[in-house]
Amino acid sequence: MSKWPAAPLIKRHVDLSTANTLRLPCIAERFAEPATLGALRQTLAEASRQQWPVTLLGGGSNVLLPPALDGLALRPRLRQSWLMREGDEVLAHVGAGINWHALVLDIAARGLWGIENLALIPGDCGAAPVQNIGAYGVELSDSLHAVQVMELATGKIRWLSKADCAFGYRDSVFKHELNERAVITRLVLRLSRQPAPKLHYGDLAARLSKTPTAMDVVRAVSAIRQEKLPDPARLANAGSFFKNPLVDDQQAKALSSRYPGMPSFPQHNGQTKLAAGWLIDQCGLKGVREGAFGVHDRQALVLVHQGGGDREGLLGFAGRIVERVKERFGVALEPEPRIIQP
């Protein structure tokens, strides 16, 4: 008898156009959604035997898919979770296949603090460390304690500490040394039972009382996001398409003198973060549309897909935005979504 359960059904020629929030056309040669560690290990072993390249997918909210995806597209559906109390703190063990916003709602409903500012970010929990997701002055790395991964080549389980993850702004080890070498299977988040609201970003504090609950913060953040960002279920988009650029303090000061109203956020490493949406808006691009793609009319950081386009068209449109911003401000924008090669 095999030590592990049989591999889940590996489907052939699967349409992934609805499995990515930009709704870009993509046909995966093979696709699997293992729901247990054993099934995941068996699926990876089969891919190794067949020498299929493996592409890891999550909720499809931060990815640019090619028209054809060779090998095996793999979306883990690991959904087990539990809590462990440690004094005033709680360690939340979270399966990679759990919906991120559903997790935020559940954690806030329990009166636990740490991820409430990250409400309404689309996607699965397993994708959160890859980007080190962040919003409203908080990043995942602020609460993350450890990450469990499975090596693609061996099926072995490893644990990574927060330091091992090498988190940066929308960056992590999963984009570099572990890119396509390990699949995230579980997160461990360190949460607080004591109120710890972080309300310094934007107008968040103005929407809340002096003693908000974690759920109050979730509702306020969700309301702000819904006011500014289009719902991917109604208008295809991948959220923020460009990273907020980091420039050295000298360049930031020079730009601020030329553009006094320019938002800027000094960092601790001699750099300043600029608002990519503001830069795009100042170039007169908010609401602009070219063919199937456009800049959202309420948030210039979001590119939308009206239908009928493909990745080549989107990247061409995005490239022209990058050129306009570079020409005017001397600042280079970088895409935030993961660009998967065919």
Secondary structure as GFF3:
##gff-version 3
##sequence-region A 1 342
A	DSSP	beta_strand	11	15	.	.	.	ID=ss1
A	DSSP	beta_strand	27	32	.	.	.	ID=ss2
A	DSSP	alpha_helix	37	50	.	.	.	ID=ss3
A	DSSP	beta_strand	54	56	.	.	.	ID=ss4
A	DSSP	beta_strand	63	64	.	.	.	ID=ss5
A	DSSP	beta_strand	68	69	.	.	.	ID=ss6
A	DSSP	beta_strand	72	74	.	.	.	ID=ss7
A	DSSP	beta_strand	81	86	.	.	.	ID=ss8
A	DSSP	beta_strand	89	95	.	.	.	ID=ss9
A	DSSP	alpha_helix	100	109	.	.	.	ID=ss10
A	DSSP	three_ten_helix	116	118	.	.	.	ID=ss11
A	DSSP	three_ten_helix	125	127	.	.	.	ID=ss12
A	DSSP	alpha_helix	128	131	.	.	.	ID=ss13
A	DSSP	beta_strand	134	135	.	.	.	ID=ss14
A	DSSP	beta_strand	138	139	.	.	.	ID=ss15
A	DSSP	three_ten_helix	140	142	.	.	.	ID=ss16
A	DSSP	beta_strand	144	151	.	.	.	ID=ss17
A	DSSP	beta_strand	157	161	.	.	.	ID=ss18
A	DSSP	three_ten_helix	163	165	.	.	.	ID=ss19
A	DSSP	three_ten_helix	173	175	.	.	.	ID=ss20
A	DSSP	beta_strand	182	192	.	.	.	ID=ss21
A	DSSP	three_ten_helix	205	207	.	.	.	ID=ss22
A	DSSP	alpha_helix	214	228	.	.	.	ID=ss23
A	DSSP	beta_strand	236	240	.	.	.	ID=ss24
A	DSSP	beta_strand	246	248	.	.	.	ID=ss25
A	DSSP	alpha_helix	249	258	.	.	.	ID=ss26
A	DSSP	beta_strand	264	266	.	.	.	ID=ss27
A	DSSP	beta_strand	271	274	.	.	.	ID=ss28
A	DSSP	alpha_helix	276	282	.	.	.	ID=ss29
A	DSSP	beta_strand	289	290	.	.	.	ID=ss30
A	DSSP	beta_strand	293	295	.	.	.	ID=ss31
A	DSSP	beta_strand	302	305	.	.	.	ID=ss32
A	DSSP	alpha_helix	311	329	.	.	.	ID=ss33
A	DSSP	beta_strand	338	339	.	.	.	ID=ss34
###
